[in-house]
Amino acid sequence: MIKTLIVPALAAVLAVPAFAEPVTKTVTIDRPNYDGTRTIVRDKDAGTLSRDTQVIRASDGATASREYDRTRTPDGFTASGSSTNFKGETRSFERSRTRTDTGSMSNGTYTTRDGETYTTSGSRNRTETGYTANQNIKDSAGTTVFNRDVNASRSNGQITRSVNVTRAEGFHPPRRPQAGRRHRGGN
C-alpha cells in the first residue's frame, strides 16, 4: 500500500516543467484615502523581480508611484528603483552587491527628492573571530558625508562590537526599505 501512495506523488513531482514561467501577481489596493494596484513579476529561473505600484489619492486624484527591479548576477545582484510622491517629487537609487571570498562589496547611487545625488560604497568581511564592515557615502562633489566602520569579534564566549560613525553636520543617510512597509507616497 505504501508503494501505491508513493508512485503517484513521485510522478507529480517529476511532472513539473524544467523551466518555470515568470509568475505575475497583481494586488488591488483599496484604502479610504487612496486606491491603486501593485504588480509583482518574479522569474526565478532568470533571477529577476519587478514590483510596480500606482496609487491615486481619493481627495484630489493626485498619483504616486513606486518601481523596484532586482536582477540576480553570478556573484550577487543589482537593484534599482524610484518613487514619486503625491507632490510629484521623485527619488531613486541604483545598487549592486558582489560576493567575495570573505564577504561582500556593494556600491551604488541615490538621488533625493531635492535632486541631490550621493554615491555609496560598502563592504563586509569575515575574520577568524568575527567580521568587519564599512559603509561610505559621498556627495556629488566627492566629499565624504557619512562613514560607518564596524568591527565585531568573539573571544571566550563574549562578543565585542565597536561602531565608529562620522557624518557631516545635518546629514542623515537614507532609510533602507523594510519588508512589509506600506506605500504612503508622501503628502
Accessible surface in RSA format (square Angstrom, percent):
REM  Atomic radii and reference values for relative SASA: ProtOr
REM  Chains: A
REM  Algorithm: Lee & Richards
REM  Probe-radius: 1.40
REM  Slices: 20
REM RES _ NUM      All-atoms   Total-Side   Main-Chain    Non-polar    All polar
REM                ABS   REL    ABS   REL    ABS   REL    ABS   REL    ABS   REL
RES MET A   1   184.17  95.4 136.43  90.3  47.74 113.7 104.41  88.8  79.76 105.7
RES ILE A   2   126.71  72.1 125.40  93.4   1.32   3.2 125.40  90.3   1.31   3.6
RES LYS A   3   167.68  81.8 165.90 101.8   1.77   4.2 110.81  99.7  56.86  60.6
RES THR A   4    94.25  67.0  86.79  88.0   7.46  17.8  67.37  90.5  26.88  40.6
RES LEU A   5   117.33  65.3 108.49  77.6   8.84  22.2 109.62  77.0   7.71  20.7
RES ILE A   6    96.81  55.1  94.71  70.6   2.09   5.0  96.75  69.7   0.06   0.2
RES VAL A   7    97.31  64.0  95.94  86.9   1.37   3.3  96.54  83.9   0.77   2.1
RES PRO A   8    81.76  59.6  69.66  63.5  12.10  44.0  76.72  63.3   5.04  31.3
RES ALA A   9    59.34  54.6  49.52  76.4   9.82  22.3  58.02  81.7   1.32   3.5
RES LEU A  10    98.99  55.1  95.20  68.1   3.79   9.5  98.14  68.9   0.85   2.3
RES ALA A  11    58.37  53.7  47.06  72.6  11.31  25.7  53.48  75.3   4.89  13.0
RES ALA A  12    66.32  61.0  49.46  76.3  16.86  38.4  57.80  81.4   8.53  22.6
RES VAL A  13   102.65  67.5  93.84  85.0   8.81  21.2  96.75  84.1   5.90  16.0
RES LEU A  14   132.14  73.6 105.87  75.7  26.27  66.0 108.91  76.5  23.23  62.5
RES ALA A  15    79.21  72.8  45.79  70.7  33.43  76.0  57.71  81.3  21.51  57.0
RES VAL A  16   103.55  68.1  85.62  77.5  17.93  43.2  88.79  77.1  14.76  40.0
RES PRO A  17    96.50  70.3  78.09  71.2  18.41  66.9  89.25  73.7   7.25  45.1
RES ALA A  18    94.08  86.5  52.10  80.4  41.98  95.5  63.50  89.4  30.58  81.0
RES PHE A  19   159.21  79.7 150.85  93.4   8.35  21.7 150.85  91.5   8.35  23.9
RES ALA A  20    59.25  54.5  48.27  74.5  10.98  25.0  50.72  71.4   8.53  22.6
RES GLU A  21   137.54  79.0 127.79  96.7   9.75  23.2  58.41 113.0  79.13  64.6
RES PRO A  22    66.59  48.5  49.13  44.8  17.46  63.5  49.13  40.6  17.46 108.5
RES VAL A  23   100.26  66.0  95.40  86.4   4.87  11.7  98.83  85.9   1.44   3.9
RES THR A  24    85.13  60.5  55.59  56.4  29.54  70.4  38.37  51.5  46.77  70.7
RES LYS A  25   124.00  60.5 119.97  73.6   4.02   9.6  68.74  61.9  55.25  58.9
RES THR A  26    85.71  61.0  54.76  55.5  30.95  73.8  39.55  53.1  46.16  69.8
RES VAL A  27    50.90  33.5  47.40  42.9   3.50   8.4  50.90  44.2   0.00   0.0
RES THR A  28   106.74  75.9  83.32  84.5  23.42  55.8  53.90  72.4  52.84  79.9
RES ILE A  29    19.97  11.4  16.23  12.1   3.74   9.0  19.72  14.2   0.24   0.7
RES ASP A  30   120.81  84.6  91.88  91.5  28.93  68.4  24.44  57.5  96.37  96.1
RES ARG A  31    99.89  41.9  90.40  46.1   9.48  22.6  16.26  22.2  83.63  50.7
RES PRO A  32   128.27  93.5  95.42  87.0  32.85 119.4 108.75  89.8  19.51 121.3
RES ASN A  33   105.68  72.9 102.47  99.0   3.20   7.7  19.43  46.8  86.25  83.4
RES TYR A  34    34.50  16.1  33.24  18.9   1.27   3.3  27.03  20.3   7.48   9.2
RES ASP A  35    70.16  49.1  69.98  69.7   0.18   0.4  11.68  27.5  58.48  58.3
RES GLY A  36    17.26  21.3   0.00   N/A  17.26  21.3  14.74  40.4   2.53   5.7
RES THR A  37    60.04  42.7  59.52  60.3   0.52   1.2  39.60  53.2  20.44  30.9
RES ARG A  38    60.09  25.2  60.09  30.6   0.00   0.0   6.28   8.6  53.81  32.6
RES THR A  39    45.08  32.1  43.78  44.4   1.30   3.1  26.89  36.1  18.19  27.5
RES ILE A  40    40.53  23.1  40.17  29.9   0.35   0.9  40.17  28.9   0.35   1.0
RES VAL A  41    51.85  34.1  50.54  45.8   1.31   3.2  50.54  43.9   1.31   3.5
RES ARG A  42   108.66  45.6 107.32  54.7   1.35   3.2  23.45  32.0  85.22  51.6
RES ASP A  43    25.43  17.8  24.52  24.4   0.91   2.2   3.50   8.2  21.93  21.9
RES LYS A  44   145.94  71.2 133.42  81.9  12.51  29.8  80.34  72.3  65.59  69.9
RES ASP A  45    73.45  51.5  47.41  47.2  26.04  61.6  23.81  56.0  49.64  49.5
RES ALA A  46    58.78  54.0  32.33  49.9  26.45  60.2  43.44  61.2  15.34  40.6
RES GLY A  47    10.56  13.0   0.00   N/A  10.56  13.0   6.64  18.2   3.92   8.8
RES THR A  48    52.52  37.4  48.83  49.5   3.69   8.8  38.88  52.2  13.64  20.6
RES LEU A  49    15.92   8.9  13.52   9.7   2.40   6.0  13.88   9.7   2.05   5.5
RES SER A  50    30.83  26.1  30.22  40.3   0.61   1.4  19.75  42.1  11.08  15.5
RES ARG A  51    89.04  37.4  87.81  44.8   1.24   2.9  14.66  20.0  74.38  45.1
RES ASP A  52    55.82  39.1  53.47  53.2   2.35   5.6  16.81  39.6  39.01  38.9
RES THR A  53     3.62   2.6   3.46   3.5   0.16   0.4   0.21   0.3   3.41   5.2
RES GLN A  54    91.35  51.1  90.62  66.2   0.73   1.7  44.18  94.0  47.17  35.8
RES VAL A  55     0.95   0.6   0.10   0.1   0.84   2.0   0.17   0.1   0.77   2.1
RES ILE A  56    85.67  48.8  85.28  63.5   0.39   0.9  85.28  61.4   0.39   1.1
RES ARG A  57    58.25  24.5  57.40  29.3   0.85   2.0  22.69  31.0  35.55  21.5
RES ALA A  58    75.82  69.7  39.19  60.5  36.63  83.3  49.90  70.3  25.91  68.6
RES SER A  59   100.94  85.3  57.26  76.4  43.68 100.6  58.02 123.5  42.93  60.1
RES ASP A  60    93.76  65.7  54.39  54.1  39.36  93.1  43.11 101.5  50.65  50.5
RES GLY A  61    42.77  52.7   0.00   N/A  42.77  52.7  24.27  66.6  18.51  41.4
RES ALA A  62    23.99  22.1  12.46  19.2  11.53  26.2  23.95  33.7   0.04   0.1
RES THR A  63    79.12  56.3  69.11  70.1  10.01  23.8  36.90  49.6  42.22  63.8
RES ALA A  64     1.49   1.4   0.00   0.0   1.49   3.4   1.49   2.1   0.00   0.0
RES SER A  65    23.06  19.5  23.06  30.8   0.00   0.0   5.84  12.4  17.22  24.1
RES ARG A  66    77.11  32.4  76.59  39.0   0.52   1.2  33.37  45.6  43.74  26.5
RES GLU A  67    81.02  46.5  79.60  60.2   1.42   3.4   9.05  17.5  71.96  58.8
RES TYR A  68    39.44  18.4  39.44  22.4   0.00   0.0  24.74  18.6  14.70  18.1
RES ASP A  69    64.78  45.4  63.41  63.1   1.37   3.2  23.16  54.5  41.62  41.5
RES ARG A  70    82.53  34.7  80.49  41.0   2.04   4.9  12.11  16.5  70.42  42.7
RES THR A  71    56.26  40.0  55.98  56.8   0.28   0.7  32.76  44.0  23.51  35.5
RES ARG A  72   134.42  56.4 119.90  61.1  14.53  34.6  54.65  74.7  79.78  48.3
RES THR A  73    39.63  28.2  32.51  33.0   7.12  17.0  33.81  45.4   5.82   8.8
RES PRO A  74   136.27  99.3 102.24  93.2  34.03 123.7 115.41  95.3  20.87 129.7
RES ASP A  75    64.62  45.3  64.08  63.8   0.54   1.3  23.06  54.3  41.56  41.4
RES GLY A  76     6.05   7.5   0.00   N/A   6.05   7.5   2.94   8.1   3.11   7.0
RES PHE A  77    37.21  18.6  36.32  22.5   0.88   2.3  36.32  22.0   0.88   2.5
RES THR A  78    58.76  41.8  58.26  59.1   0.50   1.2  44.56  59.8  14.20  21.5
RES ALA A  79     7.71   7.1   3.05   4.7   4.65  10.6   4.80   6.8   2.90   7.7
RES SER A  80    42.00  35.5  41.55  55.5   0.45   1.0  19.65  41.8  22.35  31.3
RES GLY A  81    10.15  12.5   0.00   N/A  10.15  12.5   6.87  18.9   3.27   7.3
RES SER A  82    36.21  30.6  30.47  40.7   5.74  13.2  16.63  35.4  19.58  27.4
RES SER A  83     8.52   7.2   7.07   9.4   1.45   3.3   7.05  15.0   1.47   2.1
RES THR A  84    35.61  25.3  35.10  35.6   0.52   1.2  22.36  30.0  13.25  20.0
RES ASN A  85     5.44   3.7   5.17   5.0   0.27   0.7   0.21   0.5   5.22   5.0
RES PHE A  86    20.50  10.3   5.62   3.5  14.87  38.7   5.66   3.4  14.84  42.5
RES LYS A  87   141.59  69.1 103.38  63.4  38.22  91.0  60.12  54.1  81.47  86.8
RES GLY A  88    51.44  63.4   0.00   N/A  51.44  63.4  26.98  74.0  24.46  54.8
RES GLU A  89    68.80  39.5  63.23  47.8   5.57  13.3  22.78  44.1  46.02  37.6
RES THR A  90    65.28  46.4  52.67  53.4  12.60  30.0  39.85  53.5  25.42  38.4
RES ARG A  91    93.82  39.4  92.87  47.3   0.96   2.3  25.99  35.5  67.83  41.1
RES SER A  92    44.12  37.3  38.42  51.3   5.69  13.1  20.95  44.6  23.16  32.4
RES PHE A  93    60.80  30.4  56.95  35.3   3.85  10.0  59.26  35.9   1.54   4.4
RES GLU A  94   111.15  63.8 109.61  82.9   1.54   3.7  26.90  52.0  84.25  68.8
RES ARG A  95    90.81  38.1  84.63  43.1   6.17  14.7  31.04  42.4  59.77  36.2
RES SER A  96    31.15  26.3  30.40  40.6   0.75   1.7  19.33  41.2  11.82  16.6
RES ARG A  97    97.69  41.0  95.56  48.7   2.12   5.1   6.25   8.5  91.44  55.4
RES THR A  98    53.99  38.4  53.99  54.7   0.00   0.0  27.83  37.4  26.16  39.5
RES ARG A  99   136.70  57.4 125.71  64.1  10.99  26.2  53.97  73.8  82.73  50.1
RES THR A 100    53.35  37.9  30.75  31.2  22.61  53.9  40.85  54.9  12.50  18.9
RES ASP A 101   140.65  98.5 115.02 114.5  25.63  60.6  37.12  87.4 103.54 103.3
RES THR A 102    68.11  48.4  67.40  68.3   0.71   1.7  55.32  74.3  12.79  19.3
RES GLY A 103    15.33  18.9   0.00   N/A  15.33  18.9  10.12  27.8   5.22  11.7
RES SER A 104    21.39  18.1  21.33  28.5   0.06   0.1   7.58  16.2  13.80  19.3
RES MET A 105   109.72  56.8 107.54  71.2   2.18   5.2  78.38  66.6  31.34  41.5
RES SER A 106    24.93  21.1  20.34  27.1   4.60  10.6   4.00   8.5  20.93  29.3
RES ASN A 107    83.04  57.3  81.89  79.1   1.15   2.8  18.68  45.0  64.35  62.2
RES GLY A 108    11.22  13.8   0.00   N/A  11.22  13.8   9.75  26.8   1.47   3.3
RES THR A 109    56.40  40.1  54.24  55.0   2.17   5.2  40.17  53.9  16.24  24.5
RES TYR A 110    24.29  11.3  23.36  13.3   0.93   2.4  22.71  17.1   1.58   1.9
RES THR A 111    42.35  30.1  41.24  41.8   1.11   2.6  24.89  33.4  17.45  26.4
RES THR A 112    38.86  27.6  35.09  35.6   3.77   9.0  37.71  50.7   1.15   1.7
RES ARG A 113    80.94  34.0  59.98  30.6  20.96  49.9  21.51  29.4  59.43  36.0
RES ASP A 114   124.23  87.0  87.50  87.1  36.73  86.9  23.56  55.5 100.67 100.4
RES GLY A 115    52.86  65.2   0.00   N/A  52.86  65.2  29.08  79.8  23.78  53.3
RES GLU A 116    86.47  49.6  79.85  60.4   6.62  15.8  38.61  74.7  47.86  39.1
RES THR A 117    57.09  40.6  52.96  53.7   4.13   9.8  36.35  48.8  20.74  31.4
RES TYR A 118    20.26   9.5  19.77  11.3   0.49   1.3   3.62   2.7  16.64  20.5
RES THR A 119    68.68  48.9  67.21  68.1   1.47   3.5  44.18  59.3  24.51  37.1
RES THR A 120    30.52  21.7  29.85  30.3   0.67   1.6  19.25  25.9  11.27  17.0
RES SER A 121    52.23  44.1  49.52  66.1   2.71   6.2  33.70  71.8  18.53  26.0
RES GLY A 122    13.32  16.4   0.00   N/A  13.32  16.4   8.55  23.5   4.76  10.7
RES SER A 123    37.91  32.0  29.02  38.7   8.89  20.5  18.05  38.4  19.86  27.8
RES ARG A 124   122.54  51.5 122.42  62.4   0.12   0.3  41.18  56.3  81.36  49.3
RES ASN A 125    49.03  33.8  48.94  47.3   0.09   0.2  12.65  30.4  36.38  35.2
RES ARG A 126   151.30  63.5 138.47  70.6  12.83  30.5  66.67  91.1  84.64  51.3
RES THR A 127    65.41  46.5  42.03  42.6  23.38  55.7  49.85  67.0  15.56  23.5
RES GLU A 128   184.50 105.9 140.92 106.6  43.58 103.8  62.61 121.1 121.89  99.5
RES THR A 129    76.68  54.5  65.05  65.9  11.63  27.7  58.96  79.2  17.72  26.8
RES GLY A 130    26.75  33.0   0.00   N/A  26.75  33.0  19.01  52.2   7.74  17.3
RES TYR A 131    44.18  20.6  44.18  25.1   0.00   0.0  30.52  22.9  13.66  16.8
RES THR A 132    48.41  34.4  48.37  49.0   0.04   0.1  36.33  48.8  12.08  18.3
RES ALA A 133    21.38  19.7  15.70  24.2   5.68  12.9  18.13  25.5   3.25   8.6
RES ASN A 134    47.44  32.7  40.87  39.5   6.57  15.8  18.95  45.6  28.49  27.5
RES GLN A 135    49.00  27.4  48.63  35.5   0.37   0.9  17.07  36.3  31.93  24.2
RES ASN A 136    24.10  16.6  23.82  23.0   0.28   0.7   6.60  15.9  17.50  16.9
RES ILE A 137     0.82   0.5   0.82   0.6   0.00   0.0   0.82   0.6   0.00   0.0
RES LYS A 138    85.98  41.9  85.98  52.8   0.00   0.0  31.00  27.9  54.98  58.6
RES ASP A 139    39.78  27.9  36.01  35.8   3.77   8.9  12.54  29.5  27.24  27.2
RES SER A 140   102.85  86.9  61.80  82.5  41.04  94.5  36.32  77.3  66.52  93.2
RES ALA A 141    89.83  82.6  47.70  73.6  42.13  95.8  61.02  85.9  28.81  76.3
RES GLY A 142    45.27  55.8   0.00   N/A  45.27  55.8  27.25  74.8  18.02  40.4
RES THR A 143    79.54  56.6  73.16  74.2   6.38  15.2  55.28  74.3  24.26  36.7
RES THR A 144    62.12  44.2  41.86  42.4  20.26  48.3  28.20  37.9  33.92  51.3
RES VAL A 145    13.50   8.9  12.84  11.6   0.66   1.6  13.50  11.7   0.00   0.0
RES PHE A 146     8.99   4.5   8.58   5.3   0.41   1.1   8.74   5.3   0.25   0.7
RES ASN A 147    29.33  20.2  29.20  28.2   0.14   0.3   6.26  15.1  23.08  22.3
RES ARG A 148    77.56  32.6  76.98  39.2   0.57   1.4   9.81  13.4  67.75  41.1
RES ASP A 149    57.20  40.1  55.53  55.3   1.67   4.0  24.69  58.1  32.50  32.4
RES VAL A 150     7.17   4.7   3.48   3.1   3.69   8.9   4.33   3.8   2.84   7.7
RES ASN A 151    82.61  57.0  78.97  76.3   3.64   8.8  15.29  36.8  67.31  65.1
RES ALA A 152     6.68   6.1   5.80   8.9   0.88   2.0   6.01   8.5   0.66   1.8
RES SER A 153    39.55  33.4  37.20  49.6   2.35   5.4  16.83  35.8  22.72  31.8
RES ARG A 154   141.19  59.3 132.69  67.6   8.50  20.2  45.31  61.9  95.88  58.1
RES SER A 155    70.50  59.6  61.14  81.6   9.36  21.6  42.76  91.1  27.74  38.9
RES ASN A 156   150.44 103.7 109.18 105.5  41.26  99.4  40.08  96.5 110.36 106.7
RES GLY A 157    61.34  75.6   0.00   N/A  61.34  75.6  31.54  86.6  29.80  66.7
RES GLN A 158   126.25  70.6 124.34  90.9   1.91   4.5  41.51  88.3  84.74  64.3
RES ILE A 159   112.84  64.2  82.16  61.2  30.68  73.9  82.16  59.2  30.68  83.3
RES THR A 160    89.73  63.8  85.34  86.5   4.39  10.5  60.81  81.7  28.92  43.7
RES ARG A 161   133.51  56.1 101.32  51.6  32.19  76.6  36.89  50.4  96.62  58.6
RES SER A 162    66.23  56.0  60.25  80.4   5.98  13.8  48.63 103.5  17.61  24.7
RES VAL A 163    64.67  42.6  29.86  27.0  34.81  83.9  30.38  26.4  34.29  93.0
RES ASN A 164    93.27  64.3  89.47  86.5   3.79   9.1  25.39  61.1  67.88  65.6
RES VAL A 165    57.42  37.8  30.42  27.5  27.00  65.1  30.42  26.4  27.00  73.2
RES THR A 166    80.89  57.5  75.05  76.1   5.84  13.9  68.32  91.8  12.57  19.0
RES ARG A 167   114.62  48.1  82.83  42.2  31.79  75.7  29.20  39.9  85.42  51.8
RES ALA A 168    41.85  38.5  28.82  44.5  13.03  29.6  40.14  56.5   1.71   4.5
RES GLU A 169   183.54 105.4 143.92 108.9  39.62  94.3  66.10 127.9 117.44  95.9
RES GLY A 170    66.41  81.9   0.00   N/A  66.41  81.9  36.63 100.5  29.78  66.7
RES PHE A 171    23.99  12.0  18.39  11.4   5.60  14.6  23.52  14.3   0.47   1.4
RES HIS A 172   136.20  74.4 117.80  81.9  18.41  47.1  84.65  87.2  51.55  60.0
RES PRO A 173    40.37  29.4  27.67  25.2  12.71  46.2  27.67  22.8  12.71  79.0
RES PRO A 174    68.26  49.7  45.39  41.4  22.87  83.1  56.74  46.8  11.52  71.6
RES ARG A 175   170.56  71.6 141.44  72.1  29.12  69.3  68.92  94.2 101.64  61.6
RES ARG A 176   169.25  71.1 160.45  81.8   8.80  20.9  67.53  92.3 101.71  61.6
RES PRO A 177   118.00  86.0  94.29  86.0  23.71  86.2  97.72  80.7  20.28 126.0
RES GLN A 178   116.24  65.0 102.59  75.0  13.65  32.5  32.68  69.6  83.56  63.4
RES ALA A 179   112.04 103.0  69.04 106.5  43.00  97.8  80.65 113.6  31.39  83.1
RES GLY A 180    81.50 100.5   0.00   N/A  81.50 100.5  44.24 121.4  37.26  83.5
RES ARG A 181   101.65  42.7  76.84  39.2  24.81  59.1  37.21  50.9  64.43  39.0
RES ARG A 182   111.91  47.0 100.14  51.0  11.78  28.0  43.06  58.8  68.86  41.7
RES HIS A 183     6.70   3.7   3.82   2.7   2.89   7.4   3.82   3.9   2.89   3.4
RES ARG A 184   154.69  64.9 145.20  74.0   9.49  22.6  56.57  77.3  98.12  59.5
RES GLY A 185     6.56   8.1   0.00   N/A   6.56   8.1   2.92   8.0   3.64   8.2
RES GLY A 186    30.69  37.9   0.00   N/A  30.69  37.9  22.60  62.0   8.09  18.1
RES ASN A 187   131.04  90.4 118.77 114.8  12.27  29.5  35.35  85.1  95.69  92.5
END  Absolute sums over single chains surface
CHAIN  1 A    13414.0      11055.3       2358.7       7258.8       6155.1
END  Absolute sums over all chains
TOTAL         13414.0      11055.3       2358.7       7258.8       6155.1
